[in-house]
Amino acid sequence: MEDHKRVSSTEGKRRHELTPLRACRGLICLLVLLSTAFIMLVYFGFLSAVMLRIFSIHYSRKATSFFFSAWLALWPFLFEKINKTKVVFSGETVPARERVLLIANHRTEVDWMYLWDLALRKGSLGCIKYILKSTLMKLPVFGWGFHILEFIPVQRKWEVDESTMRQMLSTFKDPQDPLWLALFPEGTDFTEQKCIRNKKYAAENGLPILKNVLLPKTKGFCACLEELRDCLDAVYDVTIGYKHRCPSFLDNVFGVDPSEVHIHVQRIPLDNIPTSEDKISSWLMDTFRLKDELLSNFYIQGHFPQEGTEMELSTEKWLVNIVPVIALISICIYLTFFSSVWFKIYVSLVCAYLASATYFNIRPVPIFCLVKAFL
C-alpha cells in the first residue's frame, strides 16, 4: 500500500531542476546573505560582542542576540518563503525562551540550519549556539560569525577538546543569559559508508546496531550536562527527516531541495536524565536507539507522529523583519564604499581584528574582572 512505501531521504530526483533562472535567484540570495553577514559583523557584531563585552558580558550577549536574530531570520525565510520548502514540526510543543541543551541527529551538512526554523518560532534565534568542527571556524566571514556568536569549536579528539569545551561551557552558566546549546552527538553527518563501519563496530562491542543514525559519542554530551545541569530548563531531543532527498548547502541556496523537512521534538526534564557519566552514556545510547526507530517509521510512513505543533511563518512577519534589515545594511554599505575614508579604515581594522580573534579564539575580558584579578 502507498502508506507503507518507504520514503527515501537519500535517493530520487531533485524537487526542482537547476534552471538558469533558479541559479540566478540563488546567486542573488547568496550574495545578499554574504554581504549582510559581513556588514552585520563589521558594524554591529564588533560593537556588541567586542566593545560592549569590555563592560558587561550579559549586555553584550543581549545586544548580539538582538542584532543577529534579525539577520539569522533571513535563512528560515529563504527556506520557507522563497524556496517553498515545507517545514513540518511534530512531537511536543515546547515553551518559548527556555535555557536548553539540544541534541539532534546529523543527517546532512545543513541540519543545523533547520534548527533556526524552530528557534525563530521560540524567540531564541539570537541565542542558539552550536558545538561544531573547528575547521568551520576558518570559513571566511561565516567563521567570524561563529566566533561572535560563541560557537564551541572541537577537533573531535576528546583529549584536545575537553579543556576548550569546559572553559566555554563555564561561561554559559548565568541564568539571565538565554541559551540554546545545540550538539550533534554523532560527531559527523550520516553516510552509508559510515553506517556500515558503525554497524561493524556495534556488533563487535555489543552495542545497538542502528540503520538511520550513527552511534553517539557521549563525552561531549556528558560534559555539557556536568557543567550546565543546574542552569538548564530541559534537554530537547530533536529528530530531523527529509523528503525525498537529503539537501546540500547549495541545494538550499538554489531552492532545488528539500521538498519537506520534518522536525520532531521531545522535551526531556533534567530530572529524567541520570547524573553519573556511565548512566548518562547509556541513556544517550538508548535515546539514539529510539531515534533510529522513529526514523525507520518516518521513512515508511512519510511523517512523524503528532504533527502540526508549530504554525507556518507569516509573510507579514517576514516583511517586518527583512525590510529594516536590508535598509540598515544598505546604509552601512553606502557608508563603507561611498562615504569618508575613515569608514574604510574602520572596516579594515575590524576585519583584521575579527580574523585574528577567530583564529586565536580571543574574547575581551570585562574591565571589572581585570580589576578584581589585580586586587
FIKOLVEX-859706 format. One record per residue (C-alpha): chain; x, y, z. Coordinates in steps of 0.1 Angstrom, whole numbers. Layout:
// FIKOLVEX-859706
ATOM   vexse      px      py      pz
ATOM       A       X       Y       Z
...
This chain:
// FIKOLVEX-859706
ATOM   vexse      px      py      pz
ATOM       A       0       0       0
ATOM       A      11      36      -6
ATOM       A      12      44      32
ATOM       A      38      17      37
ATOM       A      60      26       7
ATOM       A      94      37      20
ATOM       A     102      74      17
ATOM       A     138      77       9
ATOM       A     158     106      21
ATOM       A     189      99       0
ATOM       A     175      88     -34
ATOM       A     152     100     -60
ATOM       A     150     130     -83
ATOM       A     155     166     -72
ATOM       A     124     185     -64
ATOM       A     133     212     -89
ATOM       A     158     212    -118
ATOM       A     186     238    -116
ATOM       A     173     262    -143
ATOM       A     193     294    -152
ATOM       A     166     315    -135
ATOM       A     168     294    -103
ATOM       A     206     296    -104
ATOM       A     205     334    -108
ATOM       A     180     338     -80
ATOM       A     201     315     -58
ATOM       A     233     335     -65
ATOM       A     215     368     -57
ATOM       A     203     353     -24
ATOM       A     238     340     -15
ATOM       A     252     374     -24
ATOM       A     227     392      -2
ATOM       A     233     367      27
ATOM       A     271     371      24
ATOM       A     271     409      22
ATOM       A     246     413      50
ATOM       A     266     389      72
ATOM       A     298     409      65
ATOM       A     281     442      73
ATOM       A     264     428     104
ATOM       A     297     416     117
ATOM       A     317     447     110
ATOM       A     293     473     122
ATOM       A     271     455     148
ATOM       A     289     423     158
ATOM       A     321     441     166
ATOM       A     303     468     187
ATOM       A     281     444     206
ATOM       A     303     413     210
ATOM       A     337     431     214
ATOM       A     333     467     226
ATOM       A     303     462     248
ATOM       A     318     430     262
ATOM       A     346     451     278
ATOM       A     319     464     302
ATOM       A     294     436     305
ATOM       A     292     400     291
ATOM       A     254     399     299
ATOM       A     245     431     280
ATOM       A     270     422     252
ATOM       A     251     389     247
ATOM       A     217     407     248
ATOM       A     228     432     221
ATOM       A     245     405     199
ATOM       A     214     383     202
ATOM       A     191     412     191
ATOM       A     212     421     160
ATOM       A     219     386     149
ATOM       A     184     372     154
ATOM       A     173     398     128
ATOM       A     200     386     104
ATOM       A     197     348     111
ATOM       A     159     351     104
ATOM       A     168     356      67
ATOM       A     176     319      65
ATOM       A     143     304      76
ATOM       A     125     329      54
ATOM       A     148     319      25
ATOM       A     139     282      31
ATOM       A     102     286      37
ATOM       A      91     316      17
ATOM       A     115     318     -12
ATOM       A     124     282     -18
ATOM       A      89     270      -7
ATOM       A     103     242      15
ATOM       A      76     228      38
ATOM       A      89     226      74
ATOM       A      67     203      95
ATOM       A      70     202     133
ATOM       A      58     173     154
ATOM       A      61     158     189
ATOM       A      58     182     218
ATOM       A      51     219     217
ATOM       A      80     233     238
ATOM       A      78     266     257
ATOM       A      94     298     244
ATOM       A     127     311     257
ATOM       A     138     282     278
ATOM       A     175     276     285
ATOM       A     181     242     269
ATOM       A     207     217     256
ATOM       A     195     204     223
ATOM       A     206     171     208
ATOM       A     199     161     172
ATOM       A     207     136     145
ATOM       A     231     147     118
ATOM       A     217     136      85
ATOM       A     234     161      62
ATOM       A     256     192      63
ATOM       A     227     216      66
ATOM       A     208     200      96
ATOM       A     219     228     119
ATOM       A     204     255      96
ATOM       A     169     240     100
ATOM       A     172     243     138
ATOM       A     170     280     131
ATOM       A     134     275     119
ATOM       A     125     261     153
ATOM       A     145     287     173
ATOM       A     128     315     153
ATOM       A      94     303     164
ATOM       A     105     302     200
ATOM       A     121     336     202
ATOM       A     155     320     207
ATOM       A     172     326     173
ATOM       A     198     350     186
ATOM       A     210     328     214
ATOM       A     214     295     197
ATOM       A     250     282     198
ATOM       A     265     251     182
ATOM       A     293     227     190
ATOM       A     309     224     156
ATOM       A     340     212     138
ATOM       A     369     237     143
ATOM       A     376     237     106
ATOM       A     343     256     100
ATOM       A     357     285     121
ATOM       A     382     290      92
ATOM       A     354     299      67
ATOM       A     357     335      55
ATOM       A     331     358      71
ATOM       A     309     330      84
ATOM       A     338     318     107
ATOM       A     339     353     122
ATOM       A     302     350     128
ATOM       A     306     316     146
ATOM       A     331     332     168
ATOM       A     310     363     176
ATOM       A     280     340     184
ATOM       A     302     319     207
ATOM       A     300     286     190
ATOM       A     323     260     205
ATOM       A     349     246     181
ATOM       A     360     210     185
ATOM       A     385     188     167
ATOM       A     367     156     177
ATOM       A     396     144     198
ATOM       A     385     144     235
ATOM       A     419     148     249
ATOM       A     422     181     229
ATOM       A     386     192     231
ATOM       A     378     187     268
ATOM       A     396     218     281
ATOM       A     382     241     254
ATOM       A     347     228     259
ATOM       A     347     230     296
ATOM       A     362     265     296
ATOM       A     335     278     272
ATOM       A     307     260     289
ATOM       A     317     276     322
ATOM       A     308     310     307
ATOM       A     273     299     298
ATOM       A     261     294     334
ATOM       A     244     328     340
ATOM       A     206     320     341
ATOM       A     200     356     329
ATOM       A     215     348     295
ATOM       A     192     330     271
ATOM       A     208     298     258
ATOM       A     201     272     232
ATOM       A     232     250     230
ATOM       A     230     225     201
ATOM       A     250     193     199
ATOM       A     251     166     173
ATOM       A     263     136     193
ATOM       A     271     115     162
ATOM       A     300     139     156
ATOM       A     297     138     118
ATOM       A     270     136      92
ATOM       A     254     103      82
ATOM       A     265      84      51
ATOM       A     260      48      41
ATOM       A     297      40      44
ATOM       A     299      54      79
ATOM       A     268      35      88
ATOM       A     284       2      76
ATOM       A     315       9      97
ATOM       A     293      18     127
ATOM       A     273     -15     124
ATOM       A     305     -35     124
ATOM       A     318     -16     154
ATOM       A     285     -20     172
ATOM       A     284     -58     165
ATOM       A     319     -62     178
ATOM       A     313     -43     210
ATOM       A     278     -54     220
ATOM       A     261     -20     211
ATOM       A     228     -14     193
ATOM       A     230     -18     156
ATOM       A     215      13     141
ATOM       A     203      19     105
ATOM       A     194      56     103
ATOM       A     218      72     127
ATOM       A     254      67     139
ATOM       A     264      56     174
ATOM       A     265      88     195
ATOM       A     298     100     211
ATOM       A     290     105     248
ATOM       A     319     125     262
ATOM       A     307     159     249
ATOM       A     272     154     260
ATOM       A     282     143     295
ATOM       A     305     174     298
ATOM       A     276     197     288
ATOM       A     253     182     314
ATOM       A     280     182     341
ATOM       A     287     219     335
ATOM       A     252     232     328
ATOM       A     227     209     345
ATOM       A     220     234     373
ATOM       A     212     262     350
ATOM       A     192     245     322
ATOM       A     154     241     320
ATOM       A     154     209     298
ATOM       A     170     189     271
ATOM       A     154     189     237
ATOM       A     157     157     217
ATOM       A     153     167     180
ATOM       A     150     142     151
ATOM       A     152     156     116
ATOM       A     139     138      85
ATOM       A     139     148      48
ATOM       A     116     141      19
ATOM       A     126     129      -6
ATOM       A     163     137      -8
ATOM       A     189     150      16
ATOM       A     199     185       7
ATOM       A     233     200       4
ATOM       A     241     237      12
ATOM       A     239     246     -25
ATOM       A     205     227     -28
ATOM       A     193     251      -1
ATOM       A     207     282     -18
ATOM       A     193     274     -52
ATOM       A     160     260     -39
ATOM       A     161     226     -56
ATOM       A     158     206     -24
ATOM       A     144     195       0
ATOM       A     107     194      -6
ATOM       A      99     188      30
ATOM       A     118     190      63
ATOM       A     102     171      93
ATOM       A     114     181     128
ATOM       A     103     160     157
ATOM       A     108     175     192
ATOM       A     107     158     226
ATOM       A     112     179     257
ATOM       A     131     160     284
ATOM       A     132     174     320
ATOM       A     166     172     336
ATOM       A     153     150     364
ATOM       A     147     123     338
ATOM       A     184     121     329
ATOM       A     209     103     351
ATOM       A     237     121     368
ATOM       A     266      96     366
ATOM       A     287      95     334
ATOM       A     281      58     328
ATOM       A     244      61     332
ATOM       A     243      93     310
ATOM       A     262      74     283
ATOM       A     237      45     284
ATOM       A     208      70     284
ATOM       A     221      87     253
ATOM       A     227      54     235
ATOM       A     191      43     243
ATOM       A     179      77     231
ATOM       A     196      72     197
ATOM       A     182      37     195
ATOM       A     147      51     199
ATOM       A     156      79     174
ATOM       A     167      52     149
ATOM       A     133      35     153
ATOM       A     115      68     149
ATOM       A     133      75     116
ATOM       A     126      39     103
ATOM       A      89      47     108
ATOM       A      93      81      92
ATOM       A     108      65      60
ATOM       A      80      41      58
ATOM       A      51      64      67
ATOM       A      64      97      54
ATOM       A      58     116      86
ATOM       A      65     117     123
ATOM       A      37     112     149
ATOM       A      19     142     164
ATOM       A      23     166     135
ATOM       A      13     203     135
ATOM       A      29     215     167
ATOM       A      41     248     152
ATOM       A      25     274     128
ATOM       A      38     284      95
ATOM       A      58     317      93
ATOM       A      36     346      82
ATOM       A      45     367      52
ATOM       A      38     398      73
ATOM       A      64     388      99
ATOM       A      89     381      70
ATOM       A      84     416      56
ATOM       A      86     433      91
ATOM       A     119     415      96
ATOM       A     136     418      62
ATOM       A     128     454      53
ATOM       A     145     471      83
ATOM       A     175     447      80
ATOM       A     180     454      43
ATOM       A     175     491      48
ATOM       A     201     492      76
ATOM       A     226     471      57
ATOM       A     222     493      26
ATOM       A     231     524      47
ATOM       A     261     507      61
ATOM       A     272     496      26
ATOM       A     269     531      14
ATOM       A     290     544      43
ATOM       A     316     518      37
ATOM       A     322     524      -1
ATOM       A     309     559      -8
ATOM       A     315     579      23
ATOM       A     345     591      43
ATOM       A     378     573      41
ATOM       A     375     568      79
ATOM       A     348     542      74
ATOM       A     371     523      51
ATOM       A     398     524      77
ATOM       A     374     513     104
ATOM       A     362     483      83
ATOM       A     398     473      76
ATOM       A     408     474     112
ATOM       A     377     455     123
ATOM       A     383     428      97
ATOM       A     419     424     109
ATOM       A     407     421     145
ATOM       A     379     396     137
ATOM       A     402     374     116
ATOM       A     429     372     143
ATOM       A     404     369     172
ATOM       A     387     340     154
ATOM       A     419     323     146
ATOM       A     433     325     182
ATOM       A     398     322     199
ATOM       A     402     355     217
ATOM       A     374     373     235
ATOM       A     376     405     255
ATOM       A     376     402     293
ATOM       A     353     427     311
ATOM       A     372     455     329
ATOM       A     357     447     363
ATOM       A     372     411     360
ATOM       A     406     425     353
ATOM       A     403     449     383
ATOM       A     393     420     406
ATOM       A     422     399     393
ATOM       A     447     426     404
ATOM       A     431     434     438
